[in-house]
Amino acid sequence: MPYISKRNRRKEREVQQALNNRLELVKERFTRRDLIKMGLMTTAGVLIPKSGLTHAQVVSSSYGGGGCYNGCDVGCSPQPNAVFVDPLPIPPQLPSRPLSDPGLQFGAPPQQFPNTAINPATGLRYEGRGQFNGTLRPGTDYFQFFTQYPTQKYFVQRMRSNTTFRITSDTNIPAQTIWGFNLGGSDASDVATFPGPTIVTNYQQPWLVRRFNELPTQSQNGGFGVPEMSTHLHNFHSAPESDGGPCRWFFRGQYFDYYHTAQQAGFASTHQPSGDINESLSTLWYHDHRMDHTAENVYKGLAGFQLIFNQFDTGNETTGFRLPSYPQFDIPIILNDKLLDPATGKICFDTFNFKGLLGDIQLANGRFKPFLSVNKRRYRFRVLNGGPSRYYELFLTDPLSPSTVIPFWVIANDDLLPSPIQVTSIRLGVAERYDIIIDFNQVKNLIGSHTKVRLENRLQQDDGQGPSCNIFSGGQGTYCVEFQIGAAVTDGSVDPATHPQFYQLPSIITPRITRNFKFDRDNGQWVINNRFANCNELRFTIQQNSAENWFLSNPRNDWEHPIHTHLEQHRILRRSNNGGRYSSYSGSSSYSRGGCPFGGGGAGISTQYPGVPNVEVSRKDTTRLQGEEDVTTFSRFRDFVGDYPIHCHNTVHEDHAMMLLFQVQPNVIDNNQYP
Amino acid sequence: MGMTRRTWLAAGVTTAVAGTTGLAGITTLIEQDTPSKQGPFNFQDLSPRELIRRRHLPNVELVTQNSERVHFYDDLVKEKRVVIQFMFARCKDICPVITHHLVKVQKLLNGRVGRDIFFYSVTLSPEEDSPQDLKRYARTHGVGPGWTFLTGKPDDILLLRKSLGFFYNDPKEDADRNNHSGMLVVGTEPLMRWTMCQGGAKPEWIATVIQTEMDAPFHGAVDGIRQADPTVNFQNKQAADGRVPAVHVHKQ
C-alpha cells in the first residue's frame, strides 16, 4: 500500500519549495509555528513526491514533520539526473608492500611493542598504538601472538582528503570532498577513494596494515568529520590492540600498525594451532570507529572492504567451494544513503541529529545509481549496508515488469551459511553483509526480451529510528544498482540449486552464563542496562575460552538497533520476532515498529531455532534487534585477552553512545547477569 | 534569496485571506527564490561554518539568570568552546541529576569553565522559569561561575531546542520535557566540531569527553601546522589573575 494515498502533487511541490527557504527563515527567526500559520507547512508533516525521489525516500523530515526545515535533510537534496549511466565503481585492490617500503620503515619497522619515540616533526609519538582515548595507557598495546605467527604480508594505507571526488557524472552536481584511504603510496598522486581499496588476504598468512593519519586539520573538515582515527576491521577475530576499537584512536601525524594472526577462531584454544575451519570469515569491512564521531567519519568516506580467502573459499571457481571467481565475478557493493546540501550541492551531515540520519541520494560504491554490465552467468555480490541509519529490504526488479518475482541465492549472512538458500529478498541492518549469488542466465529466462534488472530497496523507512512495517510493491522503492545483462560466457562456478555444502555451523555447547542486555533510552540518552558508555569502565569480564548466552532485548517498539559484537561471531538461538504492541508514548501506529515480524526473504522460519529466519541460521556479528523484541545469542570468547565493545551499529546511536566495553581475561569468574 | 521577514508576513496574510487557493500566490513569490530540484542549480559558495550557524545556532535573544539580554550565537557560541543542555527549574527527576553531575564536571575542569569553556543551561519552560527562578536553581545546586542559565520567548526557545537537535517526531514524546534533559551538546564552534555527551554518565567521564573534544584539535602539529588552524579566533576570557589560558595538552 502506498504511503501517500491521496496526493495533491502541485500543493505538495509548492510546500516543498517554500520549505527550501528555511535558511532565510532561520535568519529571519521564523518558527515552525509561523510557517504553519502561514500555511506553508502542514502540522501532520510534509510529504514530497517529486522527480528523482521515490516513495521510499518521500518521508516526513527528521525535524518532526518539516520537509526541508533543516536544510540538510531528506527531501532537500538536489538530485543528479545521471540515472544508471555511470558504471559501478569497483574498488581497487590494495597492493602488498615489501618490508623495505619507506612507509613501513618510517619511524621504525613494525614491532611487537608500539613505537613510542617522539616524532620531532609533530611532537607526538610516532605510533598511536597504546593510546587509549588519546592518552598513553601501556600494557594493552603489544601484539598478542606476534612471534608465534610471523607476518607474511604487509600493507600501507594513508587516510587523506580528496577534494575532487564525484558521486555522479552529472556536472550540475559539484565535486565532493571526502576523507578516505589511499593505496599506501606517499605521493600526492595516490589519492584517497571511497570505497577504500579492497584488502585481499588469506588465512594462515598473517598480515599487518600500517595506517597513516594524513587528514586535514579539524578546521578544514568541511562541516563534519573529526581527524582522529581508529580503524576497525569489522568481524575479524582480532586482538584488542589491532581491533580498532572506539577508544583506540590516533592523531593526525601518527601511524598505527594493525597486526592480525590470520588464524580462525580457536587457534589458541579449542582448535590449535590454526583454528576452527568452520569459523572462517569471508566478507569483512574496515571503517573508522572513533568514539562519538564514527557516524560522521564513515559518512565522510572512511570505509572499505576486506576479503579473506582460504583453501575452500578460494576466489577461484574451479577449486574449493567453486564460488564465482574474484575479482571478475565476485563484486563487493557498499550501499549508503547521503544528503546533498541544497545550498551548496555538497555532501552534508547533521552533527546535531542523535536519533538516526536518513539520506535521499542512494549510492552504491560511492556512485549515484550506477549500472554494472554483467554476463549471462552466476555472480557473487557481497552486499554491505554502509549506513548510517537506513535498513534495506533488497529485491531484484525488472523495471519493465516490476511485479515479476526474481529469486536469487543467499550464501552468506555476515558469514557463509552451511548451504545456499533461495530467497526473493534480503533484509540488511547497518553493517550487515549478505553474499548473494545471482544467476543472470536464469534471470534472463525470467524477464524474456528485457535486458535489465535492478537491485531495489522496497523497505519503507520514515526516519532514522528504524524501518516501518511496510514493504513497497515492485518499482515503488528505491533503485540502487542496475544490472545490464550481456552475452553468455563460461561459468565454472557451483550451481547453488545443487545444494553444495559449505562450512558446518560451529557447535553450540552449554554456556557458562547467560547475561542480559537491555538496549533502551533514558531521558533522551541511549543506555544498555540503564548505564552509560565510558571508555574507562569495563562492565564485565568474560572468562577466556568460555561460552556465553546473551539475551538482548529492546523494550521500545519505535526504535530498531543492529547490535554488533566484537571479537567473536555469534549464533542466533531465538528471536521473539513477534513485534509487540507496547508503546512507551503515544501508542499511535504511525510511530510503532512493532507487529511486523521479519519474514526472512521468503525462505521461512527455522524449525530448530524459534523465530529465527532460515537465512539467519548463520554466523552473525551484527543482529537486528527489532521493535520490542528479544534475541538470544551464543558465542565463544577465545584466544585473545583484553577489552572489546558491544554496540548499536546505527552509527548515530553508536555515537551517542549505545555502547559498553567488556573484557576477556583468564581465571576471572564474573557472574554478573545484568552488567 | 533576499526575502525579508516583512515580505514573508505579507505573504502569510495573503494566505489567510485567500484560503487554500492563496497558496498559488505565495508560490509565485517563492519560486523566484527557490532552486529547482534538478540541475542546473544555483549553488552558493557558503562556508560550512556559516551553514552550521544558520541551521543550528540561531541568534535568538535570551535572558540570563542575571536578567542580562544576550544573543545565542553572537554572545554565547561564536568563537567559543561550549557545553549546552536543557533543563527546567521545577524538574524533579532528571534535571537535578544532570546538574549535579555538571557541578562536579565544572570542578574537574579546574577553572576552565568561564575561561575557555562555557556552560549553558537553557530552560524548557520559558513560560514559568523567570531569571530569578533560574538563579535560585543555580544557587541551590552549587553552580559555579562561568555557567549561564537562560530563558527567553517560548518560540525562540523552541527554535533553539529543535535547531540543536533536541526533538522527537512523536508529538507526545517531544512534549515530555524530561526527554530533552539528559544529553549535552559539546561543541567548538570555530572548528565545526560538535557532538553529544550523555549527562547521566559519570562526571569523570563527562569531563574527559569535554576536555578531549576541546583539546584534541590542538594536540601535536604536522609539518608545522597545528590540528586547528592558527588563524581561528577563540573568545576566551582572561582569568581573574590576568593570565591567559593555556591550551591543555595531554602528557606525553
Interface residues (C-beta under 8 A of the other chain):
Chain A: K11 E14 V15 Q17 A18 N20 N21 R22 L23 E24 L25 V26 K27 E28 R29 F30 T31 R32 R33 D34 K37 M38 G39 L40 K50 S51 G52 S60 S62 Y63 G64 G65 N70 G71 C72 P78 Q79 P80 N81 I118 A121 T122 G123 L124 R125 N133 G134 T135 L136 D170 N172 I173 P174 E214 T217 Q218 S219 Q220 N221 G222 G223 F224 V226 P227 E228 F251 R252 G253 Q254 D292 H293 D341 P342 A343 T344 G345 K346 C348 D350 T351 F352 N353 F354 K355 D462 D463 Q465 D522 N523 G524 Q525 W526 V527 F532 A533 N534 C535 N536 E537 D558 S584 Y585 S586 S588 Y591 D655 H656 A657
Chain B: M1 M3 T4 R5 W8 A11 G12 T15 A16 T20 G22 L23 A24 I26 T27 I30 E31 D33 T34 P35 K37 Q38 G39 P40 F41 F43 Q44 D45 L46 P48 R49 L51 I52 R54 R55 H56 P58 N59 V60 D93 I94 D155 D156 L158 L159 K162 S163 L164 G165 F166 F167 Y168 N169 D170 P171 K172 E173 D174 D176 N178 N179 H180 S181 G182 M183 V185 T188 P190 L191 M192 R193 W194 T195 M196 C197 Q198 G199 G200 A201 K202 E204 W205 T208 V209 T212 E213 A216 P217 H219 G220 A221 V222 D223 I225 R226 Q227 A228 D229 V232 H250 K251 Q252
